[in-house]
Amino acid sequence: MECSWGDPLTRLAQALGSGGGFRLTVEGDSMRPSLEPGDCVIAEPLRGRTPEPGDVVVIRGVGDRAAVHRVVARQRRRTGWLLATIGDAMRHLDGVVGEASILGYVVAVERQGSQLPIPQHDVGPWRRLRARWELLLHGRVGERHPLRSVPRTLARLVRGARDCMLAAMGPRRGR
């Protein structure tokens, strides 16, 4: 979910780094129904805490942009934690980000003058499995792996097998 603010992203990082919280206005709809466009999210620094699956975090974006998405899976590496994130309304994962890309975690939402807790959202077993697969394939953040397309290939094979079975069974009788 894209968020914007009048100040550059570095000021956000400084505010979170100094122990202060920060407010962001939600612009996109990738986190619906948990976050709606126009909501104000309140983010706090990690303070040594590693985001866990289910947490909503602020991820460093390009330029003065950031994304607010949910952590689906995490994996400890020698260099730190790797996290897989996704928007609640999205079908595909954002990919894998390093712990250094997480600017903070969202603690509350302000909607129409009321402060609300972050709603829980289950991303489903397939996306959790896909996230774990992505984490396994990443040796280092941003590194492409030759097996990266294996889950897509497996999904195509399963769909193809299902379609062949349905075609072999022919039209259903009694309908």
N, C-alpha and C positions, 0 to 999 in steps of 0.2 A: 504494500500500500504506500503510495507516494505521499510524502509529507513535505511541506515547505515552510520556511520561516524567513523573516526579513534579513537576518544575519547569516554570514557564511557558515558552512558546516564546521569550520574550525572553532567558532564560538560555542557551538553545541558541545564539541569534544572538550573544550576548556571548562565549560560549566559542569559537565559530567565528571571530568577529571578532578575538579576542585571539590568534589563531594556534593555539589548542588544538583538539584533536579532541573528538568527542562520541560516545556510544553510544546507540543507539535500539533498542527492542524492537519487532519486527514483530508487528502484530496481524492484518492482513487477508491475503487470498490473491491479490491482484491481480498479484503478481510471481512467482507459482508458474510453473515449478519452480525458478527462480533463488533466490528467497527464500521460506522457509516461515514460517508463524506460529510465534512463539517464538524465531526467529533473532534474534541481536543484530548489528546492522550498525554498523560503525565509520565515522564520517564525519569528513572533514577540510575545512578552509576552502578556498575556491577559490584564494586567494593570487594573484590576477591572472590565473589560468588560466580560459579560457572552456571550458565543457563541450562535448564533441564527441559526435556521434552514436555511440551504444553505451555512453556513460558512464551510470552509475546515480547519480542526484542526489537530494538532500533538498530538497523544494519547500515553501515557506512555505504553510501551510494557514490555516484559520479557527480563531480562538481559540488553544488550546494544542495544536493538531493539526498534523501535517505529512504529506506524502506522499513516498514513496520510489519513484521511477519512472525509466524509462530515457529518455534523450534520443534522439529519432528523427531530427530534423533541426534545423538552425539557420540563421539568416540575419542578416547584419550590417545594421544600420540606423544612421542618424545618431545616434540616441539610445542605441545599444548593441545588444546581441545579442537576438534573439527566438529562443526555443527551443520546439519541439514535443515533448511527452513522452507516454509511454504506459506502462501496466503490462504486463508480459510476457504475462499471462493475459487481458488485456482486448482487446475487439474494436475499441473506438473510442479515439481520441486524447483526452487530457485537454484539449487546446486549446493555445493559445499563451501562454507566460509570458515575462516580461521577465527579463533577467539578474539584476535586483535581487531577484527572488523565489527565486533559488537560494541556499540557505543553505550548501550544501557538497556534496561528492561522496563517494560510498561507496567506501572502499578495500578493505574486507574484510568477511567475514561470520563470526560465531562460531556454530557449530552443534554442539550436544552436546559442548562443551568443546574443539572443534578450530577453529582459525582457517583459513578457506578464502578463496581469491580470488573475486572476483565472476565468476560464470559469464557467458560471452558468450551472447547470444540474438539471433537474426535475426528481426526483426519482419515480414519479408516485403516484397515489392515494392509491393503495393497500399498498405500502411500508410505506407511511405516516400513514395510518390507523394502520398497524401492529406496527409501532414505538410507536404510542400513546397507543396502547393496552399494549405493553411491559412496558411502563412507568407507566401505571395504576396498573399493577400487581406487580411492585417492591415496597415493603415496604422500604427496605434498599438495597443499592448496593450489588449485589452478592447474595441476598437472593432468594432462590427458592420458587416459589409459586405453590400450588397444581393445580391452574387453568392455568398454563403456556402453556399447550398443547391445550387449547380450540381453539385458532385460527386455528391450524393445523387440528383439528377435524372438525371444521366448514367448512374449505376449502374442506376436504375430503367428507363431507356430500353434499356440493353443487356440487362437481364434480360427485358424485354418482347419485344425483338426475338428473343432466343434462344427464348423460349416460343412465339412465333409460328412460327418456323422448325421447331421440334419438332412443333408441332401440324400444320403443313402437310405434314410428311414422313409423318405418320400412324404407326401402330404399327409397330414393327420386325418384320421377318419372320425366321423361323428361330429364334425364341425360344420 
